[in-house]
Amino acid sequence: MNKKVLDTNILIRFFTNDSKVMAHKAETLLKNAKKNELVISDVIIAEIVWVLESFYQLPKNEIIEKLQGLLSLDKFDINRNLLFKTIEYYENSNISYTDAYLLAFNSVSVKNGVVYSFDKGLKKVDANVKEPD
């Protein structure tokens, strides 16, 4: 099976339907994909969040709903555990998606190492965040 790597704009068109033609093409691509055929990188997910927040000004809960829907589909070859943990931090804390990803990366990939940061907000969310001495 040939993998198909998706760019941000494919998913943005699908989510927003702001261009009927492009949204239809994106929907057809997604609908016809086989299990694990479509690849979405972590960076693309971060860009989707940024675009939906900044340009489309969608509320956080709508963005989370869209991401959870995406992660639940087996058509995607995606870093599910890490991204579900990211969404959990993002949903339950007053931090950015990028900060949520950082904490999730530490939790899932590094297995609860130390995150060094000067961000006091992160320290409130996770006890593994420390300032350097």
C-alpha positions as CSV (number, residue, x, y, z in Angstrom):
1,M,0.0,0.0,0.0
2,N,1.2,3.5,-0.9
3,K,1.0,5.9,2.0
4,K,-0.4,9.3,1.4
5,V,1.0,12.2,3.5
6,L,-1.5,14.9,4.1
7,D,-0.8,18.7,4.2
8,T,-2.6,21.0,6.6
9,N,-4.7,22.6,3.9
10,I,-6.4,19.3,3.1
11,L,-7.7,18.9,6.6
12,I,-8.5,22.6,7.0
13,R,-10.7,22.5,3.8
14,F,-12.4,19.3,5.2
15,F,-13.0,20.9,8.6
16,T,-14.1,24.3,7.4
17,N,-15.8,23.6,4.0
18,D,-14.8,27.2,3.1
19,S,-14.1,26.1,-0.5
20,K,-16.8,23.7,-1.7
21,V,-14.6,22.2,-4.5
22,M,-11.6,21.7,-2.3
23,A,-13.7,20.4,0.7
24,H,-15.3,17.9,-1.6
25,K,-11.9,16.7,-3.0
26,A,-10.6,16.4,0.6
27,E,-13.7,14.5,1.7
28,T,-13.4,12.1,-1.2
29,L,-9.7,11.4,-0.4
30,L,-10.5,10.8,3.3
31,K,-13.6,8.6,2.6
32,N,-11.8,6.4,0.1
33,A,-8.6,5.8,2.2
34,K,-7.8,2.4,3.6
35,K,-6.7,1.7,7.1
36,N,-3.5,3.5,8.0
37,E,-3.1,4.8,4.5
38,L,-3.2,8.5,5.3
39,V,-0.2,9.9,7.2
40,I,-0.5,13.0,9.4
41,S,2.6,14.3,11.2
42,D,2.5,15.9,14.6
43,V,3.6,19.2,13.1
44,I,0.6,19.2,10.8
45,I,-1.7,18.7,13.7
46,A,-0.1,21.7,15.5
47,E,-0.5,23.8,12.4
48,I,-4.2,22.8,12.1
49,V,-4.7,23.9,15.7
50,W,-2.9,27.2,15.0
51,V,-4.9,27.9,11.8
52,L,-8.3,27.0,13.4
53,E,-7.5,29.2,16.4
54,S,-6.0,32.2,14.7
55,F,-7.5,32.5,11.2
56,Y,-10.9,30.8,11.8
57,Q,-11.1,31.8,15.4
58,L,-12.8,28.5,16.4
59,P,-13.4,27.9,20.1
60,K,-11.1,25.5,21.8
61,N,-13.8,22.9,22.4
62,E,-14.6,22.8,18.6
63,I,-11.0,22.3,17.8
64,I,-10.7,19.5,20.3
65,E,-13.8,17.9,18.9
66,K,-12.4,17.9,15.4
67,L,-9.0,16.5,16.6
68,Q,-10.6,13.8,18.6
69,G,-12.7,12.8,15.6
70,L,-9.6,12.7,13.4
71,L,-7.7,10.5,15.9
72,S,-10.5,8.1,16.2
73,L,-10.5,7.1,12.5
74,D,-8.3,4.1,11.6
75,K,-7.6,5.6,8.2
76,F,-4.8,7.7,9.7
77,D,-1.2,6.6,10.4
78,I,-0.8,9.1,13.3
79,N,0.9,9.3,16.7
80,R,-2.3,8.6,18.5
81,N,-1.1,8.0,22.1
82,L,1.0,11.2,22.1
83,L,-1.7,13.3,20.4
84,F,-4.5,12.0,22.7
85,K,-2.4,13.0,25.7
86,T,-1.7,16.4,24.1
87,I,-5.4,17.0,23.6
88,E,-6.0,16.0,27.3
89,Y,-3.5,18.6,28.5
90,Y,-4.9,21.2,26.0
91,E,-8.5,20.6,27.0
92,N,-7.9,20.5,30.8
93,S,-5.4,23.3,31.2
94,N,-5.1,26.9,30.2
95,I,-2.0,26.4,28.1
96,S,-1.3,26.5,24.4
97,Y,-1.4,23.5,22.1
98,T,2.4,23.6,21.8
99,D,2.9,23.6,25.5
100,A,0.4,20.7,25.8
101,Y,2.3,18.8,23.2
102,L,5.6,19.4,25.2
103,L,4.1,18.0,28.4
104,A,2.5,15.1,26.5
105,F,5.8,14.3,24.8
106,N,7.5,14.2,28.1
107,S,4.8,12.0,29.6
108,V,4.4,9.6,26.6
109,S,7.7,9.5,24.8
110,V,10.3,10.4,27.5
111,K,8.3,8.7,30.3
112,N,8.1,11.5,32.7
113,G,11.5,13.1,32.6
114,V,12.1,16.7,33.6
115,V,10.9,19.5,31.4
116,Y,13.0,22.6,31.8
117,S,11.1,25.8,31.3
118,F,10.7,29.4,32.6
119,D,7.0,29.2,32.0
120,K,5.3,29.4,35.4
121,G,2.0,28.3,33.8
122,L,3.5,24.9,32.9
123,K,4.7,24.3,36.4
124,K,1.1,24.6,37.6
125,V,0.0,21.9,35.2
126,D,2.8,19.4,35.6
127,A,5.1,18.7,38.6
128,N,7.9,17.5,36.2
129,V,8.4,21.1,35.0
130,K,11.4,22.8,36.6
131,E,13.5,25.9,36.1
132,P,17.2,25.4,35.5
133,D,19.4,26.1,38.5
